[in-house]
């Protein structure tokens, strides 16, 4: 089994369509945990970043069917 690819915060932010500060805020709030470090840089699994992004989205009411 392959090890997951770890990416730095700024790249993770770009992939998720958010600002790097948002990634840092998610870590601070406990919504996202770094999967590793490279020097001082935190590294993340992309699937974890996407999961945090999905959980941060506002929930919308389901559309009703009109007939």
Biopython code that builds the backbone (N, CA, C, O; Angstrom):
import numpy as np
from Bio.PDB.StructureBuilder import StructureBuilder

atoms = [
    (1, "UNK", "N", (0.849, -1.184, 0.000)),
    (1, "UNK", "CA", (0.000, 0.000, 0.000)),
    (1, "UNK", "C", (0.890, 1.242, 0.000)),
    (1, "UNK", "O", (1.891, 1.302, 0.714)),
    (2, "UNK", "N", (0.517, 2.218, -0.800)),
    (2, "UNK", "CA", (1.295, 3.442, -0.892)),
    (2, "UNK", "C", (0.994, 4.372, 0.275)),
    (2, "UNK", "O", (-0.141, 4.458, 0.745)),
    (3, "UNK", "N", (2.019, 5.056, 0.726)),
    (3, "UNK", "CA", (1.828, 6.060, 1.774)),
    (3, "UNK", "C", (1.118, 7.262, 1.158)),
    (3, "UNK", "O", (1.363, 7.585, -0.004)),
    (4, "UNK", "N", (0.243, 7.933, 1.914)),
    (4, "UNK", "CA", (-0.446, 9.100, 1.358)),
    (4, "UNK", "C", (0.544, 10.220, 1.074)),
    (4, "UNK", "O", (1.531, 10.391, 1.789)),
    (5, "UNK", "N", (0.269, 10.971, 0.035)),
    (5, "UNK", "CA", (1.100, 12.120, -0.304)),
    (5, "UNK", "C", (0.773, 13.255, 0.648)),
    (5, "UNK", "O", (-0.394, 13.585, 0.857)),
    (6, "UNK", "N", (1.791, 13.842, 1.214)),
    (6, "UNK", "CA", (1.617, 14.966, 2.133)),
    (6, "UNK", "C", (1.998, 16.252, 1.413)),
    (6, "UNK", "O", (3.013, 16.307, 0.717)),
    (7, "UNK", "N", (1.184, 17.279, 1.583)),
    (7, "UNK", "CA", (1.437, 18.552, 0.917)),
    (7, "UNK", "C", (1.455, 19.686, 1.949)),
    (7, "UNK", "O", (0.791, 19.597, 2.983)),
    (8, "UNK", "N", (2.209, 20.744, 1.669)),
    (8, "UNK", "CA", (2.272, 21.871, 2.611)),
    (8, "UNK", "C", (0.968, 22.665, 2.618)),
    (8, "UNK", "O", (0.180, 22.594, 1.675)),
    (9, "UNK", "N", (0.755, 23.409, 3.674)),
    (9, "UNK", "CA", (-0.459, 24.187, 3.869)),
    (9, "UNK", "C", (-0.850, 25.089, 2.705)),
    (9, "UNK", "O", (-2.009, 25.066, 2.291)),
    (10, "UNK", "N", (0.078, 25.891, 2.155)),
    (10, "UNK", "CA", (-0.323, 26.771, 1.044)),
    (10, "UNK", "C", (-0.842, 26.000, -0.175)),
    (10, "UNK", "O", (-1.787, 26.438, -0.831)),
    (11, "UNK", "N", (-0.231, 24.868, -0.474)),
    (11, "UNK", "CA", (-0.706, 24.058, -1.591)),
    (11, "UNK", "C", (-2.054, 23.420, -1.252)),
    (11, "UNK", "O", (-2.937, 23.339, -2.106)),
    (12, "UNK", "N", (-2.209, 22.972, -0.024)),
    (12, "UNK", "CA", (-3.480, 22.404, 0.419)),
    (12, "UNK", "C", (-4.593, 23.446, 0.299)),
    (12, "UNK", "O", (-5.704, 23.134, -0.128)),
    (13, "UNK", "N", (-4.285, 24.675, 0.676)),
    (13, "UNK", "CA", (-5.266, 25.758, 0.580)),
    (13, "UNK", "C", (-5.660, 25.996, -0.870)),
    (13, "UNK", "O", (-6.842, 26.160, -1.170)),
    (14, "UNK", "N", (-4.691, 26.017, -1.766)),
    (14, "UNK", "CA", (-4.977, 26.236, -3.184)),
    (14, "UNK", "C", (-5.862, 25.119, -3.739)),
    (14, "UNK", "O", (-6.795, 25.383, -4.497)),
    (15, "UNK", "N", (-5.571, 23.885, -3.367)),
    (15, "UNK", "CA", (-6.359, 22.747, -3.847)),
    (15, "UNK", "C", (-7.798, 22.805, -3.333)),
    (15, "UNK", "O", (-8.722, 22.408, -4.043)),
    (16, "UNK", "N", (-7.995, 23.290, -2.115)),
    (16, "UNK", "CA", (-9.330, 23.352, -1.523)),
    (16, "UNK", "C", (-10.056, 24.654, -1.874)),
    (16, "UNK", "O", (-11.238, 24.807, -1.568)),
    (17, "UNK", "N", (-9.353, 25.588, -2.513)),
    (17, "UNK", "CA", (-9.977, 26.854, -2.884)),
    (17, "UNK", "C", (-10.197, 27.791, -1.719)),
    (17, "UNK", "O", (-11.154, 28.566, -1.709)),
    (18, "UNK", "N", (-9.306, 27.724, -0.729)),
    (18, "UNK", "CA", (-9.405, 28.607, 0.433)),
    (18, "UNK", "C", (-8.065, 29.314, 0.629)),
    (18, "UNK", "O", (-7.073, 28.971, -0.014)),
    (19, "UNK", "N", (-8.045, 30.289, 1.508)),
    (19, "UNK", "CA", (-6.816, 31.013, 1.814)),
    (19, "UNK", "C", (-5.940, 30.182, 2.761)),
    (19, "UNK", "O", (-6.467, 29.405, 3.557)),
    (20, "UNK", "N", (-4.623, 30.336, 2.686)),
    (20, "UNK", "CA", (-3.752, 29.636, 3.631)),
    (20, "UNK", "C", (-4.118, 29.917, 5.092)),
    (20, "UNK", "O", (-3.950, 29.053, 5.952)),
    (21, "UNK", "N", (-4.615, 31.122, 5.370)),
    (21, "UNK", "CA", (-5.039, 31.445, 6.740)),
    (21, "UNK", "C", (-6.203, 30.560, 7.172)),
    (21, "UNK", "O", (-6.349, 30.269, 8.359)),
    (22, "UNK", "N", (-7.027, 30.131, 6.230)),
    (22, "UNK", "CA", (-8.151, 29.251, 6.550)),
    (22, "UNK", "C", (-7.639, 27.893, 7.008)),
    (22, "UNK", "O", (-8.173, 27.312, 7.954)),
    (23, "UNK", "N", (-6.610, 27.387, 6.344)),
    (23, "UNK", "CA", (-6.011, 26.114, 6.754)),
    (23, "UNK", "C", (-5.480, 26.236, 8.178)),
    (23, "UNK", "O", (-5.701, 25.351, 9.005)),
    (24, "UNK", "N", (-4.782, 27.332, 8.462)),
    (24, "UNK", "CA", (-4.253, 27.543, 9.816)),
    (24, "UNK", "C", (-5.377, 27.637, 10.839)),
    (24, "UNK", "O", (-5.246, 27.123, 11.950)),
    (25, "UNK", "N", (-6.480, 28.287, 10.478)),
    (25, "UNK", "CA", (-7.619, 28.421, 11.383)),
    (25, "UNK", "C", (-8.255, 27.063, 11.655)),
    (25, "UNK", "O", (-8.615, 26.767, 12.794)),
    (26, "UNK", "N", (-8.399, 26.226, 10.612)),
    (26, "UNK", "CA", (-8.964, 24.893, 10.797)),
    (26, "UNK", "C", (-8.112, 24.069, 11.750)),
    (26, "UNK", "O", (-8.634, 23.310, 12.567)),
    (27, "UNK", "N", (-6.788, 24.224, 11.639)),
    (27, "UNK", "CA", (-5.888, 23.503, 12.553)),
    (27, "UNK", "C", (-6.110, 24.019, 13.973)),
    (27, "UNK", "O", (-6.222, 23.233, 14.914)),
    (28, "UNK", "N", (-6.172, 25.334, 14.122)),
    (28, "UNK", "CA", (-6.374, 25.947, 15.444)),
    (28, "UNK", "C", (-7.694, 25.488, 16.071)),
    (28, "UNK", "O", (-7.767, 25.272, 17.281)),
    (29, "UNK", "N", (-8.733, 25.340, 15.248)),
    (29, "UNK", "CA", (-10.050, 24.939, 15.741)),
    (29, "UNK", "C", (-10.190, 23.429, 15.917)),
    (29, "UNK", "O", (-11.193, 22.957, 16.453)),
    (30, "UNK", "N", (-9.198, 22.679, 15.474)),
    (30, "UNK", "CA", (-9.246, 21.227, 15.604)),
    (30, "UNK", "C", (-10.004, 20.536, 14.479)),
    (30, "UNK", "O", (-10.283, 19.341, 14.576)),
    (31, "UNK", "N", (-10.340, 21.252, 13.423)),
    (31, "UNK", "CA", (-11.043, 20.652, 12.284)),
    (31, "UNK", "C", (-10.098, 19.894, 11.360)),
    (31, "UNK", "O", (-10.528, 19.027, 10.599)),
    (32, "UNK", "N", (-8.816, 20.222, 11.427)),
    (32, "UNK", "CA", (-7.820, 19.629, 10.543)),
    (32, "UNK", "C", (-6.552, 19.400, 11.352)),
    (32, "UNK", "O", (-6.110, 20.275, 12.097)),
    (33, "UNK", "N", (-5.977, 18.222, 11.197)),
    (33, "UNK", "CA", (-4.738, 17.904, 11.916)),
    (33, "UNK", "C", (-3.616, 17.686, 10.904)),
    (33, "UNK", "O", (-3.808, 16.989, 9.908)),
    (34, "UNK", "N", (-2.457, 18.273, 11.151)),
    (34, "UNK", "CA", (-1.318, 18.009, 10.271)),
    (34, "UNK", "C", (-0.951, 16.527, 10.328)),
    (34, "UNK", "O", (-1.045, 15.893, 11.379)),
    (35, "UNK", "N", (-0.538, 15.994, 9.200)),
    (35, "UNK", "CA", (-0.141, 14.584, 9.127)),
    (35, "UNK", "C", (1.372, 14.429, 9.205)),
    (35, "UNK", "O", (1.882, 13.309, 9.248)),
    (36, "UNK", "N", (2.091, 15.550, 9.224)),
    (36, "UNK", "CA", (3.543, 15.499, 9.298)),
    (36, "UNK", "C", (4.129, 16.896, 9.291)),
    (36, "UNK", "O", (3.406, 17.893, 9.281)),
    (37, "UNK", "N", (5.447, 16.951, 9.297)),
    (37, "UNK", "CA", (6.169, 18.226, 9.272)),
    (37, "UNK", "C", (7.379, 18.094, 8.372)),
    (37, "UNK", "O", (7.964, 17.018, 8.250)),
    (38, "UNK", "N", (7.748, 19.190, 7.747)),
    (38, "UNK", "CA", (8.996, 19.308, 6.989)),
    (38, "UNK", "C", (9.637, 20.596, 7.477)),
    (38, "UNK", "O", (9.269, 21.686, 7.039)),
    (39, "UNK", "N", (10.591, 20.472, 8.378)),
    (39, "UNK", "CA", (11.130, 21.657, 9.025)),
    (39, "UNK", "C", (10.046, 22.249, 9.902)),
    (39, "UNK", "O", (9.499, 21.568, 10.771)),
    (40, "UNK", "N", (9.733, 23.520, 9.676)),
    (40, "UNK", "CA", (8.650, 24.165, 10.427)),
    (40, "UNK", "C", (7.305, 24.058, 9.729)),
    (40, "UNK", "O", (6.271, 24.358, 10.327)),
    (41, "UNK", "N", (7.306, 23.634, 8.471)),
    (41, "UNK", "CA", (6.063, 23.577, 7.683)),
    (41, "UNK", "C", (5.226, 22.368, 8.065)),
    (41, "UNK", "O", (5.734, 21.253, 8.188)),
    (42, "UNK", "N", (3.943, 22.609, 8.248)),
    (42, "UNK", "CA", (3.013, 21.512, 8.504)),
    (42, "UNK", "C", (2.607, 20.904, 7.168)),
    (42, "UNK", "O", (2.422, 21.609, 6.176)),
    (43, "UNK", "N", (2.471, 19.579, 7.166)),
    (43, "UNK", "CA", (2.064, 18.860, 5.961)),
    (43, "UNK", "C", (0.713, 18.206, 6.206)),
    (43, "UNK", "O", (0.405, 17.779, 7.318)),
    (44, "UNK", "N", (-0.087, 18.135, 5.149)),
    (44, "UNK", "CA", (-1.455, 17.636, 5.264)),
    (44, "UNK", "C", (-1.742, 16.598, 4.189)),
    (44, "UNK", "O", (-1.166, 16.633, 3.101)),
    (45, "UNK", "N", (-2.648, 15.666, 4.515)),
    (45, "UNK", "CA", (-3.187, 14.751, 3.508)),
    (45, "UNK", "C", (-4.317, 15.493, 2.811)),
    (45, "UNK", "O", (-5.154, 16.113, 3.467)),
    (46, "UNK", "N", (-4.342, 15.433, 1.500)),
    (46, "UNK", "CA", (-5.339, 16.164, 0.738)),
    (46, "UNK", "C", (-6.757, 15.724, 1.100)),
    (46, "UNK", "O", (-7.664, 16.554, 1.162)),
    (47, "UNK", "N", (-6.957, 14.428, 1.340)),
    (47, "UNK", "CA", (-8.302, 13.973, 1.691)),
    (47, "UNK", "C", (-8.768, 14.571, 3.025)),
    (47, "UNK", "O", (-9.960, 14.815, 3.212)),
    (48, "UNK", "N", (-7.827, 14.805, 3.953)),
    (48, "UNK", "CA", (-8.183, 15.447, 5.224)),
    (48, "UNK", "C", (-8.583, 16.906, 5.012)),
    (48, "UNK", "O", (-9.503, 17.414, 5.653)),
    (49, "UNK", "N", (-7.873, 17.567, 4.100)),
    (49, "UNK", "CA", (-8.175, 18.971, 3.795)),
    (49, "UNK", "C", (-9.566, 19.079, 3.180)),
    (49, "UNK", "O", (-10.349, 19.954, 3.551)),
    (50, "UNK", "N", (-9.872, 18.181, 2.233)),
    (50, "UNK", "CA", (-11.195, 18.214, 1.605)),
    (50, "UNK", "C", (-12.296, 17.903, 2.615)),
    (50, "UNK", "O", (-13.374, 18.495, 2.551)),
    (51, "UNK", "N", (-12.045, 16.993, 3.534)),
    (51, "UNK", "CA", (-13.033, 16.667, 4.567)),
    (51, "UNK", "C", (-13.280, 17.885, 5.461)),
    (51, "UNK", "O", (-14.422, 18.166, 5.826)),
    (52, "UNK", "N", (-12.219, 18.601, 5.811)),
    (52, "UNK", "CA", (-12.371, 19.804, 6.633)),
    (52, "UNK", "C", (-13.145, 20.873, 5.872)),
    (52, "UNK", "O", (-13.970, 21.579, 6.451)),
    (53, "UNK", "N", (-12.877, 20.989, 4.577)),
    (53, "UNK", "CA", (-13.572, 21.975, 3.756)),
    (53, "UNK", "C", (-15.063, 21.643, 3.678)),
    (53, "UNK", "O", (-15.900, 22.539, 3.781)),
    (54, "UNK", "N", (-15.400, 20.373, 3.498)),
    (54, "UNK", "CA", (-16.812, 19.966, 3.441)),
    (54, "UNK", "C", (-17.518, 20.255, 4.765)),
    (54, "UNK", "O", (-18.660, 20.713, 4.775)),
    (55, "UNK", "N", (-16.839, 19.989, 5.876)),
    (55, "UNK", "CA", (-17.472, 20.203, 7.181)),
    (55, "UNK", "C", (-17.612, 21.690, 7.494)),
    (55, "UNK", "O", (-18.439, 22.060, 8.327)),
    (56, "UNK", "N", (-16.830, 22.545, 6.853)),
    (56, "UNK", "CA", (-16.897, 23.980, 7.115)),
    (56, "UNK", "C", (-17.968, 24.669, 6.271)),
    (56, "UNK", "O", (-18.352, 25.803, 6.557)),
    (57, "UNK", "N", (-18.449, 23.985, 5.235)),
    (57, "UNK", "CA", (-19.482, 24.583, 4.377)),
    (57, "UNK", "C", (-20.779, 24.766, 5.160)),
    (57, "UNK", "O", (-21.147, 23.920, 5.975)),
    (58, "UNK", "N", (-21.466, 25.876, 4.907)),
    (58, "UNK", "CA", (-22.773, 26.034, 5.561)),
    (58, "UNK", "C", (-23.758, 25.020, 4.999)),
    (58, "UNK", "O", (-23.770, 24.738, 3.801)),
    (59, "UNK", "N", (-24.553, 24.497, 5.858)),
    (59, "UNK", "CA", (-25.562, 23.519, 5.433)),
    (59, "UNK", "C", (-26.741, 24.266, 4.803)),
    (59, "UNK", "O", (-27.192, 25.289, 5.318)),
    (60, "UNK", "N", (-27.223, 23.739, 3.692)),
    (60, "UNK", "CA", (-28.378, 24.347, 3.050)),
    (60, "UNK", "C", (-29.575, 23.415, 3.212)),
    (60, "UNK", "O", (-29.432, 22.195, 3.296)),
    (61, "UNK", "N", (-30.730, 24.009, 3.254)),
    (61, "UNK", "CA", (-31.959, 23.218, 3.365)),
    (61, "UNK", "C", (-32.170, 22.448, 2.071)),
    (61, "UNK", "O", (-31.888, 22.971, 0.994)),
    (62, "UNK", "N", (-32.656, 21.227, 2.153)),
    (62, "UNK", "CA", (-32.893, 20.473, 0.929)),
    (62, "UNK", "C", (-33.976, 21.126, 0.083)),
    (62, "UNK", "O", (-34.935, 21.692, 0.608)),
    (63, "UNK", "N", (-33.813, 21.042, -1.225)),
    (63, "UNK", "CA", (-34.804, 21.614, -2.133)),
    (63, "UNK", "C", (-36.081, 20.789, -2.061)),
    (63, "UNK", "O", (-36.043, 19.565, -1.935)),
    (64, "UNK", "N", (-37.176, 21.461, -2.140)),
    (64, "UNK", "CA", (-38.455, 20.736, -2.142)),
    (64, "UNK", "C", (-38.880, 20.497, -3.577)),
    (64, "UNK", "O", (-38.574, 21.281, -4.475)),
    (65, "UNK", "N", (-39.582, 19.414, -3.771)),
    (65, "UNK", "CA", (-40.085, 19.099, -5.095)),
    (65, "UNK", "C", (-41.375, 19.848, -5.342)),
    (65, "UNK", "O", (-42.260, 19.904, -4.488)),
    (66, "UNK", "N", (-41.461, 20.413, -6.510)),
    (66, "UNK", "CA", (-42.687, 21.132, -6.881)),
    (66, "UNK", "C", (-43.347, 20.368, -8.019)),
    (66, "UNK", "O", (-42.675, 19.939, -8.956)),
    (67, "UNK", "N", (-44.627, 20.203, -7.940)),
    (67, "UNK", "CA", (-45.301, 19.424, -8.976)),
    (67, "UNK", "C", (-46.526, 20.062, -9.497)),
    (67, "UNK", "O", (-47.187, 19.506, -10.374)),
]
sb = StructureBuilder()
sb.init_structure("model")
sb.init_model(0)
sb.init_chain("A")
sb.init_seg("    ")
for serial, (resi, resn, name, xyz) in enumerate(atoms, 1):
    if name == "N":
        sb.init_residue(resn, " ", resi, " ")
    sb.init_atom(name, np.array(xyz, "f"), 0.0, 1.0, " ", f" {name:<3s}", serial, name[0])
structure = sb.get_structure()
